[in-house]
Amino acid sequence: MANIKARDGLNASIEIKATGTGTTIDPYVPVHQTSEARTTARTALADGTPTTAVTTSGGRTVVKSGQIPELQGNSNVTLTASTAETTLVPAGAAGILRDLTGLIFSNSSATGVNLTLRDATAGSARFIFYLPPTSSQMFAPPQGIFKQTTDANNWTVQSSGSVTSIECFAFWEVRS
């Protein structure tokens, strides 16, 4: 039986046990990996720094693209007879960016509108979506997220027309 342990500077360990004689190895011996339970974002690490696998506070391995549940959020706003720029996602603290992972818009009026999305109040238009009359549409970012360009800023939405009611829902995740 061979017992090999490897450790990196972040206290992650992998233990491999092989049993058998000669060239025969038991294929059913488990491999154990130590992971790090997270409910907050990690401090940014230098490029190439070894890291540990991340789990939720309940020990479930995080295997999806994106963020741990505690660093995800959603927010919504209703635009009622207005063309004013309105906050959709509140600003994070200094050093915090909120990247959008999905949007849902619903237009109850008989008029289609363009919705302009900005990642800071009075900032440049990042995306413009057409929302047909009496419809709902979901927008999923082609690369998985719409990245916010500057920390500590909000996301805003603005309608091209003053119509009865537009419901706007945003799904986002924290990045530092």
RODO-2510 file (C-alpha; in nm, 4 decimals, decimal comma):
residues 176
     n   res          X          Y          Z
     1     m     0,0000     0,0000     0,0000
     2     a     0,1302     0,3463    -0,0916
     3     n     0,0149     0,6594     0,0903
     4     i     0,1043     0,9909    -0,0765
     5     k     0,0083     1,3361     0,0553
     6     a     0,0627     1,6642    -0,1277
     7     r     0,0133     2,0092     0,0265
     8     d     0,0154     2,3559    -0,1269
     9     g     0,0552     2,6925     0,0452
    10     l    -0,3204     2,7319     0,0863
    11     n    -0,3677     2,4250     0,3060
    12     a    -0,5373     2,2180     0,0366
    13     s    -0,4459     1,8529     0,0473
    14     i    -0,5014     1,5492    -0,1682
    15     e    -0,4501     1,2021    -0,0309
    16     i    -0,4033     0,9107    -0,2676
    17     k    -0,3970     0,5554    -0,1393
    18     a    -0,3117     0,2656    -0,3639
    19     t    -0,3419    -0,0951    -0,2536
    20     g    -0,2394    -0,4162    -0,4195
    21     t     0,0726    -0,5994    -0,5175
    22     g     0,2912    -0,5685    -0,8227
    23     t     0,1175    -0,3747    -1,1013
    24     t    -0,2378    -0,4365    -0,9785
    25     i    -0,4027    -0,1333    -0,8130
    26     d    -0,7484    -0,1306    -0,6551
    27     p    -0,9495     0,1053    -0,8821
    28     y    -1,2128     0,1768    -0,6150
    29     v    -1,0013     0,3597    -0,3591
    30     p    -1,1469     0,7103    -0,3079
    31     v    -0,9469     1,0297    -0,3538
    32     h    -1,0226     1,2988    -0,0929
    33     q    -0,9784     1,6689    -0,1609
    34     t    -0,9982     1,9411     0,1023
    35     s    -1,2099     2,2387    -0,0070
    36     e    -1,2793     2,5824     0,1334
    37     a    -1,6364     2,6729     0,2402
    38     r    -1,7139     3,0337     0,1397
    39     t    -1,9922     3,2812     0,2126
    40     t    -1,7835     3,5844     0,1108
    41     a    -1,5687     3,6697    -0,1875
    42     r    -1,2032     3,5766    -0,1759
    43     t    -0,9453     3,8504    -0,1686
    44     a    -0,8040     3,8901    -0,5181
    45     l    -0,4968     3,6731    -0,5745
    46     a    -0,2033     3,7289    -0,8052
    47     d    -0,2125     3,5566    -1,1419
    48     g    -0,0945     3,1958    -1,1162
    49     t    -0,1516     3,1651    -0,7405
    50     p    -0,2683     2,8132    -0,6454
    51     t    -0,6176     2,8055    -0,4932
    52     t    -0,8460     2,5576    -0,3226
    53     a    -1,1772     2,4336    -0,4553
    54     v    -1,4772     2,6324    -0,3255
    55     t    -1,7888     2,4935    -0,1610
    56     t    -2,1017     2,6507    -0,0193
    57     s    -2,1335     2,6762     0,3580
    58     g    -2,3211     2,3440     0,3405
    59     g    -2,0248     2,1694     0,1749
    60     r    -2,1716     2,1508    -0,1781
    61     t    -1,9058     2,1977    -0,4447
    62     v    -1,9510     2,5100    -0,6576
    63     v    -1,9342     2,3780    -1,0146
    64     k    -2,1347     2,6319    -1,2113
    65     s    -1,9957     2,9337    -1,3820
    66     g    -2,0636     3,2302    -1,1655
    67     q    -2,0648     3,2937    -0,7974
    68     i    -2,1550     3,1371    -0,4640
    69     p    -2,5200     3,2025    -0,3628
    70     e    -2,4355     3,4605    -0,0961
    71     l    -2,2732     3,6758    -0,3661
    72     q    -2,5660     3,6652    -0,6076
    73     g    -2,8605     3,9001    -0,6041
    74     n    -3,1602     4,0274    -0,7899
    75     s    -3,3399     4,3577    -0,8032
    76     n    -3,6306     4,5094    -0,9895
    77     v    -3,7850     4,8418    -1,0769
    78     t    -4,1080     4,9513    -1,2491
    79     l    -4,0922     5,2306    -1,5060
    80     t    -4,4320     5,4027    -1,5081
    81     a    -4,4958     5,6730    -1,7705
    82     s    -4,1325     5,7839    -1,7590
    83     t    -3,8279     5,8255    -1,9792
    84     a    -3,6006     5,9094    -1,6845
    85     e    -3,2866     5,7057    -1,6198
    86     t    -3,3676     5,4829    -1,3200
    87     t    -3,1452     5,2688    -1,0955
    88     l    -3,1991     4,8983    -1,1634
    89     v    -2,9108     4,7488    -0,9585
    90     p    -2,7747     4,9444    -0,6605
    91     a    -2,4050     5,0283    -0,6423
    92     g    -2,1699     4,8046    -0,4481
    93     a    -1,9068     4,9345    -0,2060
    94     a    -1,5622     5,0515    -0,3159
    95     g    -1,3814     4,7667    -0,4929
    96     i    -1,7079     4,5805    -0,5669
    97     l    -1,8536     4,5300    -0,9137
    98     r    -2,1959     4,3812    -0,9858
    99     d    -2,1989     4,1848    -1,3112
   100     l    -2,5369     4,1079    -1,4673
   101     t    -2,6182     3,7436    -1,5346
   102     g    -2,9717     3,7880    -1,6688
   103     l    -3,2482     4,0386    -1,7370
   104     i    -3,6248     4,0111    -1,7705
   105     f    -3,8330     4,2968    -1,9104
   106     s    -4,2125     4,3107    -1,9347
   107     n    -4,4051     4,5762    -2,1291
   108     s    -4,7775     4,6051    -2,0515
   109     s    -4,8345     4,8931    -2,2951
   110     a    -4,9461     4,8833    -2,6588
   111     t    -4,6249     5,0599    -2,7648
   112     g    -4,2833     4,9041    -2,8172
   113     v    -3,9826     5,0776    -2,6588
   114     n    -3,6050     5,0661    -2,6572
   115     l    -3,4497     5,0101    -2,3148
   116     t    -3,1006     5,1497    -2,2621
   117     l    -2,8837     4,9849    -1,9971
   118     r    -2,5886     5,1695    -1,8400
   119     d    -2,3385     5,0498    -1,5768
   120     a    -2,3207     5,3924    -1,4079
   121     t    -2,5628     5,6853    -1,3793
   122     a    -2,5300     5,9052    -1,6904
   123     g    -2,2689     5,6610    -1,8246
   124     s    -2,2318     5,5338    -2,1786
   125     a    -2,5025     5,3053    -2,3144
   126     r    -2,3738     4,9500    -2,2667
   127     f    -2,6723     4,7718    -2,4238
   128     i    -2,9943     4,8716    -2,5972
   129     f    -3,2835     4,6237    -2,6060
   130     y    -3,6056     4,6506    -2,8051
   131     l    -3,9109     4,5483    -2,6025
   132     p    -4,2195     4,4867    -2,8191
   133     p    -4,5662     4,5949    -2,7036
   134     t    -4,7527     4,3716    -2,4553
   135     s    -4,4652     4,1290    -2,4205
   136     s    -4,2069     3,9915    -2,1813
   137     q    -3,8533     3,9024    -2,2806
   138     m    -3,5552     3,7483    -2,1075
   139     f    -3,2031     3,8448    -2,2046
   140     a    -2,9108     3,6182    -2,1193
   141     p    -2,5601     3,7524    -2,1760
   142     p    -2,3825     3,5737    -2,4616
   143     q    -2,0665     3,5176    -2,2513
   144     g    -2,2528     3,4408    -1,9274
   145     i    -2,2266     3,7888    -1,7771
   146     f    -2,2509     4,1582    -1,8656
   147     k    -1,9389     4,2868    -1,6871
   148     q    -1,9549     4,6139    -1,4989
   149     t    -1,6615     4,8351    -1,5996
   150     t    -1,6046     5,0399    -1,2817
   151     d    -1,6470     4,9473    -0,9161
   152     a    -1,8938     5,1158    -0,6754
   153     n    -2,1414     5,2042    -0,9523
   154     n    -2,5051     5,1183    -1,0110
   155     w    -2,6742     4,9811    -1,3232
   156     t    -2,9516     5,1957    -1,4709
   157     v    -3,2298     5,1443    -1,7241
   158     q    -3,4031     5,4073    -1,9380
   159     s    -3,7018     5,3750    -2,1690
   160     s    -3,7196     5,5523    -2,5055
   161     g    -4,0918     5,6171    -2,4562
   162     s    -4,3235     5,7134    -2,1730
   163     v    -4,5590     5,4146    -2,1622
   164     t    -4,8010     5,2608    -1,9114
   165     s    -4,5692     5,0205    -1,7293
   166     i    -4,2408     4,8397    -1,7855
   167     e    -4,1226     4,5856    -1,5276
   168     c    -3,7447     4,5373    -1,5182
   169     f    -3,5744     4,2522    -1,3304
   170     a    -3,1969     4,2070    -1,3026
   171     f    -2,9975     3,9091    -1,1777
   172     w    -2,6383     3,9821    -1,0769
   173     e    -2,3298     3,8553    -0,9018
   174     v    -2,0565     4,0274    -0,7033
   175     r    -1,7021     4,0525    -0,8361
   176     s    -1,4135     4,2189    -0,6554
***
